[in-house]
Amino acid sequence: MEKFDINKEMAKLKGLNIIEKCSALDDLLDDLEDAQEQIICAKDEISEEYANVFTKKFHEEIASFIAETFDGKIPYVEKYGYQIMYDNRPIYITLFCTYGEWSICLFVKSGSTKHLIKLTGVLGVNITGNGASLNLEVTEKDLLSKVKQILLLSDSYEK
């Protein structure tokens, strides 16, 4: 893809009066804004397609792991994610992807995130969050292993 060069564009305007130059630059700016909007939409579409395909794949693999390891006893709660108990408190686990960057979100409906912090302390990943949730930044490669590790740390896992 050719890099945009304002000097080339300005050279095309030689011989025009100031009003024509400004009008041409306004048209160019409109074209660039349209192109930027199209690029953002294409990027969003590609990201969404990627996330949908891999999220479905990851959920299938997690469901299989839950069936094998927990006898299917870890529920998936619509709009919240997988529900586990940790320190006798419910925690919800959900996955999300933004432009190819994966995160595991650990969420509590109410109460302190102290037990979330304790749980995530053993995972060795970057953590961000707010009062009710923590987001664990993971690579696509590490996503499943980190989710499995969280599930294995839950009260539901019988060693």
C-alpha positions in Angstrom: 0.0 0.0 0.0 1.3 3.4 -1.0 2.0 5.8 1.9 0.0 9.1 1.8 2.2 12.0 0.7 0.8 15.5 1.3 3.6 17.0 -0.8 2.4 15.0 -3.9 -1.1 16.2 -3.2 0.0 19.8 -2.9 1.9 19.5 -6.2 -1.3 18.6 -7.9 -2.8 21.9 -6.7 -0.2 24.2 -8.4 -1.8 26.8 -10.6 -5.1 26.8 -8.7 -6.3 29.9 -6.8 -6.6 29.8 -3.0 -10.3 29.0 -3.0 -9.8 26.1 -5.4 -6.9 24.8 -3.4 -8.8 24.9 -0.1 -11.8 23.3 -1.8 -9.6 20.5 -3.2 -8.0 20.0 0.2 -11.5 19.8 1.8 -12.4 17.2 -0.7 -9.2 15.3 0.0 -9.9 15.5 3.7 -13.4 14.1 3.2 -12.0 11.2 1.1 -9.4 10.5 3.8 -12.1 10.5 6.5 -14.2 8.1 4.4 -11.2 5.9 3.9 -10.4 5.9 7.7 -14.0 5.0 8.5 -13.9 2.1 6.0 -10.6 0.9 7.4 -12.0 1.0 11.0 -15.1 -0.9 9.9 -13.0 -3.5 8.1 -10.8 -3.9 11.1 -13.8 -4.3 13.4 -15.4 -6.8 11.0 -12.2 -8.9 10.8 -11.7 -8.7 14.6 -15.3 -9.8 15.2 -15.1 -12.7 12.8 -11.8 -13.9 14.4 -13.2 -13.5 17.9 -16.5 -15.4 17.0 -14.7 -18.3 15.5 -12.1 -18.7 18.3 -14.5 -18.0 21.1 -16.8 -20.8 19.9 -13.8 -23.1 19.6 -12.5 -22.2 23.1 -16.0 -22.6 24.6 -16.2 -26.1 23.0 -12.8 -27.1 24.5 -13.7 -25.6 27.9 -17.0 -27.4 27.9 -15.2 -30.7 27.1 -12.7 -30.1 29.9 -15.5 -29.3 32.4 -17.3 -32.5 31.3 -14.2 -34.6 31.8 -12.7 -33.0 34.9 -15.8 -31.8 36.8 -18.4 -34.2 35.6 -20.1 -31.2 34.0 -20.8 -29.5 37.3 -19.5 -26.1 36.4 -22.5 -24.2 34.9 -22.4 -21.6 32.2 -24.6 -18.7 33.2 -26.0 -16.7 30.3 -24.6 -13.1 30.2 -22.1 -13.9 33.0 -20.0 -16.8 32.0 -18.8 -19.9 33.7 -19.7 -19.9 37.4 -17.1 -21.3 39.8 -16.9 -21.2 43.6 -13.7 -19.9 45.1 -13.4 -19.5 48.9 -17.1 -20.2 48.9 -17.9 -17.2 46.8 -19.3 -17.3 43.2 -17.0 -16.0 40.5 -17.9 -15.8 36.9 -15.4 -16.4 34.1 -15.8 -15.0 30.6 -13.6 -14.6 27.6 -13.3 -11.6 25.3 -11.2 -10.5 22.4 -10.5 -7.0 21.2 -8.5 -6.8 17.9 -6.9 -10.2 18.5 -5.9 -9.5 22.1 -7.5 -12.0 24.5 -8.6 -11.4 28.1 -10.2 -13.6 30.7 -12.6 -11.6 32.8 -13.2 -12.7 36.4 -16.3 -11.1 37.8 -18.2 -11.0 41.1 -21.8 -9.8 41.2 -21.3 -8.2 44.6 -18.8 -8.0 47.4 -15.0 -7.6 47.5 -12.6 -8.6 44.8 -10.1 -9.7 47.4 -10.7 -13.4 46.6 -10.3 -12.6 42.8 -6.9 -11.0 43.5 -5.9 -14.1 45.6 -7.0 -16.4 42.8 -5.3 -14.4 40.0 -2.1 -14.1 42.0 -1.0 -17.6 41.0 -1.6 -17.2 37.3 1.4 -15.0 36.3 -0.4 -12.7 33.9 -1.0 -9.0 33.5 -4.2 -7.9 35.4 -6.4 -4.8 35.0 -9.8 -4.2 36.5 -12.3 -2.2 38.5 -14.3 -2.7 41.6 -16.2 -5.8 40.4 -14.0 -7.5 37.9 -10.4 -8.3 37.0 -9.2 -8.8 33.4 -6.3 -11.2 32.8 -4.5 -10.4 29.6 -3.4 -13.6 27.9 -2.2 -14.7 24.6 -4.3 -16.9 22.3 -1.9 -19.7 23.0 -2.2 -19.4 26.8 -6.0 -18.7 27.0 -7.2 -22.3 27.4 -4.4 -23.3 29.8 -5.2 -20.2 32.0 -8.9 -20.9 32.0 -8.2 -24.6 32.9 -5.9 -23.4 35.7 -8.6 -21.1 37.1 -11.1 -24.0 37.0 -8.7 -26.3 38.8 -8.2 -23.7 41.5 -11.9 -23.6 42.2 -13.7 -25.1 45.2 -15.3 -27.5 42.7 -12.1 -29.3 41.8 -11.6 -32.4 43.9 -8.0 -33.3 43.9 
